[in-house]
Amino acid sequence: MSLQEQEPKEEVQPFGITLIAALTAIIPLVVLLRGNAYTLSIFAALLGVAAGVGLFLQKAWGRWLTLLYYVIAVVLLFVQSRGTPLALLACILPIVILVYLFLPGVVACFAPKKES
């Protein structure tokens, strides 16, 4: 079998995407189930679950929804904590996730697949 006859390898989903998808989908549900269910928290939990599922399935809309979810999280952390040093510590993980989702290799995973 020559190199031209070999089937192309199926791309494996990076572990970081799987981990972020799980965190994005599961953590809002846990927080919602432990606390009081307000309309905004229900909406945030549904948004997180939708973003996590879309990210796990490597859909472009899932990546953008996840980016939006974490940008909103960072903004709300700053607004609610009024710029205390604790807010900076709480923002580290969402900012790292945002940076990771803009890495060229990660962006390439969400590019439309060309069918030959």
C-alpha positions as CSV (number, residue, x, y, z in Angstrom):
1,M,0.0,0.0,0.0
2,S,1.5,3.3,-1.0
3,L,1.3,6.6,0.8
4,Q,-1.4,7.9,-1.6
5,E,-3.7,5.0,-1.0
6,Q,-3.7,5.3,2.8
7,E,-6.8,6.7,4.4
8,P,-6.4,10.0,6.1
9,K,-6.2,9.7,9.9
10,E,-9.1,10.9,11.9
11,E,-8.2,14.0,14.0
12,V,-8.3,13.4,17.7
13,Q,-9.9,16.0,19.9
14,P,-7.4,17.7,22.1
15,F,-7.7,16.9,25.8
16,G,-7.9,20.6,26.7
17,I,-11.1,21.0,24.6
18,T,-12.7,18.0,26.3
19,L,-11.7,19.2,29.8
20,I,-13.0,22.8,29.1
21,A,-16.3,21.3,27.7
22,A,-16.8,19.2,30.8
23,L,-16.1,22.1,33.1
24,T,-18.3,24.5,31.2
25,A,-21.2,22.1,31.1
26,I,-21.0,20.5,34.6
27,I,-20.0,23.3,37.0
28,P,-23.0,25.6,36.3
29,L,-25.3,22.7,36.9
30,V,-23.7,21.9,40.2
31,V,-23.8,25.5,41.3
32,L,-27.4,25.7,40.3
33,L,-28.4,22.6,42.1
34,R,-26.6,23.7,45.3
35,G,-28.1,27.2,45.5
36,N,-31.3,29.0,44.9
37,A,-32.7,28.9,41.4
38,Y,-33.1,32.4,40.1
39,T,-34.0,33.1,36.5
40,L,-30.6,34.4,35.7
41,S,-28.8,31.4,37.3
42,I,-31.0,29.0,35.3
43,F,-30.2,30.9,32.1
44,A,-26.5,30.9,32.9
45,A,-26.6,27.1,33.6
46,L,-28.4,26.4,30.3
47,L,-25.9,28.7,28.5
48,G,-23.0,26.8,30.1
49,V,-24.5,23.4,29.2
50,A,-25.1,24.4,25.6
51,A,-21.6,25.9,25.3
52,G,-20.0,22.8,26.8
53,V,-21.9,20.4,24.5
54,G,-21.1,22.6,21.4
55,L,-17.5,22.7,22.4
56,F,-17.3,18.9,23.0
57,L,-18.9,18.3,19.6
58,Q,-16.3,20.7,18.1
59,K,-18.9,23.0,16.6
60,A,-17.9,26.6,15.7
61,W,-20.9,28.0,17.5
62,G,-19.9,26.0,20.6
63,R,-16.5,27.7,20.7
64,W,-18.0,31.1,20.3
65,L,-20.7,30.5,22.9
66,T,-18.0,29.2,25.3
67,L,-15.9,32.4,24.6
68,L,-19.0,34.5,25.4
69,Y,-19.7,32.5,28.5
70,Y,-16.2,33.1,29.9
71,V,-16.1,36.8,28.9
72,I,-19.3,37.3,30.8
73,A,-18.0,35.4,33.8
74,V,-14.8,37.6,33.9
75,V,-16.9,40.8,33.7
76,L,-19.3,39.7,36.4
77,L,-16.5,38.7,38.7
78,F,-15.0,42.2,38.4
79,V,-18.3,43.9,38.8
80,Q,-19.5,41.9,41.8
81,S,-16.1,42.0,43.7
82,R,-15.4,45.6,42.9
83,G,-11.8,45.0,41.8
84,T,-10.5,43.3,44.9
85,P,-7.4,41.1,44.7
86,L,-9.6,38.0,45.2
87,A,-11.3,38.9,41.9
88,L,-8.0,38.7,40.1
89,L,-7.4,35.2,41.5
90,A,-10.9,34.1,40.5
91,C,-10.4,35.4,37.0
92,I,-7.2,33.4,36.3
93,L,-8.9,30.2,35.1
94,P,-11.5,31.9,32.8
95,I,-8.7,34.0,31.3
96,V,-6.5,31.0,30.7
97,I,-9.5,29.2,29.1
98,L,-10.1,32.2,26.8
99,V,-6.5,32.4,25.8
100,Y,-6.4,28.6,25.1
101,L,-9.5,28.8,22.9
102,F,-7.7,31.4,20.7
103,L,-4.6,29.2,20.1
104,P,-4.1,28.5,16.4
105,G,-4.2,24.7,16.9
106,V,-7.5,24.9,18.8
107,V,-9.1,27.3,16.3
108,A,-8.1,24.8,13.6
109,C,-10.1,22.1,15.3
110,F,-13.2,24.2,14.9
111,A,-12.6,25.1,11.2
112,P,-15.1,23.6,8.8
113,K,-14.0,20.2,7.6
114,K,-13.2,19.9,3.9
115,E,-14.7,16.7,2.4
116,S,-12.6,15.1,-0.4
